[in-house]
Amino acid sequence: MTTGFVSHELYHWHNTQNWNLLFPPGLTIQPGEHVENPETKRRIRNLLEVSGLLDYLVPVKPRPATEDELARFHTRAHIAKIKAVSEAGYGEASPLTPMGAGSYEIALLAAGGTIAAMDAVLTGQVRNAYALVRPPGHHAESDIGMGFCLFGNVPVAILHAQATHGLGRVATVDWDVHHGNGTQAAFWDSPDVLTISLHQDRLFPTHSGLHSERGAGRGEGYNLNIPLPPGCGNGAYIEAFRRVVLPALDRYRPDLIVVPSGFDACAVDPMGRMMVTSDGYRQMTALLMEAAERLCGGRLMMSHEGGYSAMYAPYCGLAVLEEMSGIRTHVTDPWADHAVWGQQDLQPHQAAMIEEAAALVAAIR
């Protein structure tokens, strides 16, 4: 099995300023570090190197997306705004989403890196691929950047592939702890992309990600949200995969599976309240790989989104890439031998919410 890997030092140079977690400094907020900072992504890449796995991954070189490629999803006005803020050297794409000098060019490289990973999979250069890009993208909508996201990396890459490769049906499975509202909006009225999002119920954005959001027009039934109550661990996530995600994929039969991949559902993330372990991510990856083999010739691509625990996100990332590549390294999860995270088994209230989502699968054709 060959696994492609996109990475670039410039991804770590996107500047989210000296904000304290989420808020700009002032007389009542001490300067600090914005939660979406380079450290977690850099540490994922570092652990891949230290483990030796990086030597077995196929390097896929990113290139900047063009403005025309962005404009398949985004308005020209939004593209111009992000460019202007970047040129000014400091500003916000929207509240809570700071950016700095060069952020526009780096965001082009993030979208283009996701395109490059997708091209590598679709042309057969690699079997599957992971794009470790920054800034993330799954919250960005056509006319606004939000939730730390400037451009919709995954929607831009899918629309590129449909336009240039003649790609047919695509399924996205977003396991970031936050709702993938941008991806949902991009394909709201399209039957050509099945958008699935597993997320903590009403965490962010607080007004989206409900069971009732199903798509519209020709796309009705092709948007599937799986909101989960806070505290869900491996048991609930794997049950959601078995009861909802996998049956939905089997009904839809995509030509490619794309994962907006956030590790902020992990048990020590500062931005989520879920309990998923690195082994939980490994199991979800294995299930998706089995589905990809069964449905679309093994074609699976992931693009990095959130994940804010500098200590633990790297072990989640390593587990996913070990599973994708079929190579186990000598590195073990340092939490694995510590029975500190209870409530990993499926709970009745979690099962009830999963059943609500399962009832929606029958509408997929």
Secondary structure, DSSP 4 states (H G I P E B T S, - for coil): --EEEE--GGGGG---TT-BBTB---SSS----BSS-THHHHHHHHHHHHHTGGGGSEE----PPPHHHHTTTS-HHHHHHHHHHHHHTEEEEETTEEEETTHHHHHHHHHHHHHHHHHHHHTTS-SEEEE--SS--TT-BTTB-BTTBSS-HHHHHHHHHHHHT----EEEEE-SSS--HHHHHHTTT-SSEEEEEEEETTSSSTT---TT----GGGTT-EEEEEE-TT-BHHHHHHHIIIIIHHHHHHH--SEEEEEE--TTBTT-TT---BB-HHHHHHHHHHHHHHHHHHHTT-EEEEE-----TTTHHHHHHHHHHHHHT---S---TTTT-------S--HHHHHHHHHHHTTGGG--
